[in-house]
């Protein structure tokens, strides 16, 4: 297994893929739609109230609290932007509860694909196409999920483009949406499931992880991503991923 974080994580525009081993997390929640595949050993996923799923692969709904025990085998974590077309389709087709157990056939397909992925340089379009075919299959295009409200989409695009460079100006978001502040906050929560503040925090965390993968120290990455101090960053990281940032980069 690769030892450097930059060799174990791949960032695309709408997908992030992380390779882990012997991971055990505390209960946590993040905004990505997550696909977890145990390449070598089964997983144990703890969710909801005292529910446990033992599986080789599962889909976890965005913002759903869960804990993971991966054993000693290699595990692939695929984070999909839930506001993307693929994320929206999966949400719409499965009408996701907190956790969906993937059937044996899909697990075998994904395990084979991601074993090959470790030694290949697949493009984002290749990954999307394979996930679409293997997970959605004939259900592709049958989703009743609708796209985001165009005003919320404008706000999200601005946040994504801005948070990696500078602080996001909330009043500019209000102006961009052409809504009142109260109406924007209400609509954004309805459309995405989280508040604007939490969405910005999620984007800043992704920026910090990208910087860590490029070699930045944890404190440097946290500061560059706009976190007030290392303690705030560590607490937020644990709440989103269930482990300390030092455990990710080791």
C-alpha positions in Angstrom: 0.0 0.0 0.0 1.3 3.5 -0.8 2.5 5.3 2.3 2.3 9.0 1.2 -1.1 10.7 1.4 -0.6 12.1 -2.1 -0.4 8.6 -3.4 -3.5 7.4 -1.6 -5.9 10.2 -2.5 -7.1 11.5 -5.8 -9.0 14.7 -6.3 -11.3 15.1 -9.3 -13.8 18.0 -9.8 -16.8 16.1 -8.3 -15.2 12.9 -6.9 -12.5 12.2 -4.4 -11.0 8.7 -3.9 -9.1 7.7 -0.9 -7.3 4.4 -0.1 -7.2 3.4 3.5 -6.1 0.4 5.6 -7.0 -0.6 9.2 -9.2 2.4 9.7 -11.6 2.6 12.6 -13.5 5.8 13.0 -15.7 7.5 15.6 -19.2 8.5 14.6 -19.0 11.3 12.1 -20.9 13.0 9.3 -19.8 14.9 6.1 -21.5 16.3 3.1 -20.3 13.8 0.5 -22.3 10.9 -0.8 -19.9 8.0 0.1 -19.3 4.7 -1.5 -17.1 2.3 0.6 -15.7 -0.9 -0.8 -13.7 -3.4 1.3 -11.2 -4.7 -1.3 -9.9 -7.5 1.0 -12.0 -7.8 4.1 -15.6 -7.0 5.1 -16.5 -3.7 6.7 -18.6 -2.9 9.7 -20.7 0.3 9.5 -22.4 1.6 12.6 -25.2 4.0 12.0 -28.6 5.4 13.1 -29.5 4.1 16.6 -27.5 1.0 17.4 -27.6 -0.4 13.9 -24.7 -2.3 12.5 -24.1 -3.5 8.9 -21.4 -6.0 8.0 -20.7 -5.8 4.3 -18.1 -5.6 1.5 -19.6 -2.4 0.1 -22.2 0.2 0.9 -23.5 3.7 0.0 -23.8 6.2 2.8 -26.1 9.2 2.5 -24.7 12.7 2.6 -24.7 14.2 6.2 -25.6 10.8 7.8 -23.8 10.0 11.0 -21.8 6.8 10.8 -18.8 5.0 12.1 -16.6 2.5 10.2 -14.3 -0.4 11.1 -12.4 -1.7 8.2 -10.2 -4.4 9.6 -6.7 -4.8 8.3 -7.6 -5.0 4.6 -7.5 -2.2 2.0 -10.6 -0.1 1.7 -11.6 2.4 -1.0 -13.6 5.5 0.0 -15.3 7.3 -2.9 -16.7 10.7 -2.0 -19.2 12.1 -4.6 -20.4 15.6 -4.6 -24.1 15.1 -3.8 -25.1 18.2 -5.8 -23.4 16.7 -9.0 -25.5 14.8 -11.6 -24.1 11.5 -10.4 -24.7 12.2 -6.8 -28.2 13.5 -7.6 -29.0 10.4 -9.6 -27.9 7.9 -6.9 -29.8 9.8 -4.3 -32.9 9.9 -6.5 -32.8 6.2 -7.6 -32.1 4.7 -4.2 -34.1 7.3 -2.2 -31.3 6.8 0.3 -31.8 6.0 3.9 -28.7 6.4 6.0 -26.9 3.3 4.6 -27.6 1.1 1.6 -26.0 -2.3 1.4 -24.7 -3.0 -2.1 -25.5 -6.5 -3.4 -22.8 -9.1 -4.1 -22.6 -8.6 -7.9 -22.1 -4.8 -7.6 -19.5 -5.3 -4.8 -17.5 -7.7 -7.0 -17.6 -5.3 -10.0 -16.5 -2.4 -7.9 -13.8 -4.4 -6.1 -12.3 -5.5 -9.4 -12.5 -2.0 -10.8 -10.8 -0.3 -7.9 -8.1 -3.0 -7.6 -7.2 -2.0 -11.1 -7.6 1.6 -10.3 -4.7 1.4 -7.9 -2.3 0.8 -10.7 -4.0 2.8 -13.4 -4.7 6.5 -14.1 -8.4 6.6 -14.7 -10.0 9.9 -15.7 -12.9 11.3 -13.8 -15.2 10.5 -16.8 -14.0 6.9 -16.7 -14.8 6.6 -12.9 -18.2 8.3 -13.4 -19.1 6.1 -16.3 -18.2 2.9 -14.4 -20.0 3.9 -11.2 -23.1 4.8 -13.3 -23.1 1.5 -15.1 -22.3 -0.7 -12.1 -24.5 1.0 -9.5 -27.3 2.4 -11.4 -27.4 0.1 -14.4 -30.8 0.1 -16.2 -32.1 2.6 -13.6 -30.0 5.3 -15.2 -32.2 8.2 -16.2 -35.2 6.9 -14.2 -34.4 9.1 -11.2 -37.2 11.4 -10.1 -34.7 13.7 -8.4 -34.7 17.2 -9.8 -31.7 19.4 -10.3 -30.8 22.2 -7.9 -32.6 25.5 -8.0 -30.6 27.7 -10.3 -30.2 30.3 -7.6 -28.7 27.8 -5.2 -26.5 26.4 -8.0 -25.1 29.9 -8.6 -24.3 30.3 -4.9 -22.6 26.8 -4.7 -20.5 27.5 -7.8 -19.3 30.8 -6.3 -18.5 29.2 -2.9 -16.5 26.4 -4.6 -14.6 28.8 -6.8 -13.9 31.3 -4.0 -13.3 29.3 -0.8 -10.0 27.9 -2.2 -8.7 31.4 -2.7 -10.2 33.7 -0.1 -13.0 34.1 2.5 -16.5 33.9 1.1 -18.5 37.1 1.4 -22.0 36.2 2.6 -23.5 39.4 1.4 -22.2 38.7 -2.1 -24.0 35.3 -1.9 -27.3 37.1 -1.1 -26.8 39.5 -4.0 -25.9 36.6 -6.3 -29.0 34.7 -5.5 -31.3 37.7 -5.9 -33.1 36.6 -2.8 -33.4 38.0 0.7 -30.9 36.7 3.2 -33.6 34.8 5.1 -35.1 33.3 1.9 -31.6 32.2 0.6 -30.7 30.5 3.9 -34.0 28.6 3.9 -33.9 27.6 0.2 -30.2 26.5 0.5 -31.0 24.2 3.4 -34.0 22.8 1.6 -32.0 22.1 -1.6 -28.8 20.7 0.0 -29.7 19.5 3.4 -27.2 21.7 5.2 -26.7 25.4 6.0 -24.6 27.7 4.0 -22.2 28.0 6.9 -21.7 24.2 7.0 -21.3 24.0 3.3 -18.6 26.6 3.3 -16.9 24.7 6.2 -17.1 21.5 4.1 -15.4 23.3 1.1 -12.7 24.7 3.4 -12.0 21.3 4.8 -11.6 19.9 1.3 -9.1 22.6 0.5 -7.1 21.8 3.7 -7.0 18.1 2.7 -5.8 18.9 -0.8 -3.0 21.0 0.7 -2.0 18.2 3.1 -1.9 15.8 0.1 0.5 18.3 -1.6 2.8 18.2 1.4 1.7 21.0 3.7 1.9 20.5 7.4 -1.4 20.1 9.2 -1.2 23.5 10.8 -0.2 25.2 7.6 -3.0 23.6 5.7 -5.5 24.6 8.4 -4.4 28.2 8.4 -4.4 28.4 4.6 -8.0 27.0 4.5 -9.2 29.7 6.9 -9.5 27.7 10.2 -8.9 29.9 13.2 -6.5 27.5 14.9 -5.3 23.9 14.9 -7.7 22.9 17.6 -10.7 24.1 15.6 -9.4 22.3 12.6 -8.8 19.1 14.4 -12.3 19.1 16.0 -13.9 19.8 12.7 -11.9 17.1 11.0 -12.9 14.5 13.6 -16.6 15.5 13.3 -16.4 15.1 9.5 -14.2 12.0 9.2 -14.1 10.3 12.6 -10.3 10.3 12.9 -7.6 12.9 13.6 -5.9 14.5 10.6 -2.6 13.0 11.7 -4.2 9.5 11.2 -5.0 10.3 7.6 -1.5 11.4 6.6 0.5 8.7 8.5 
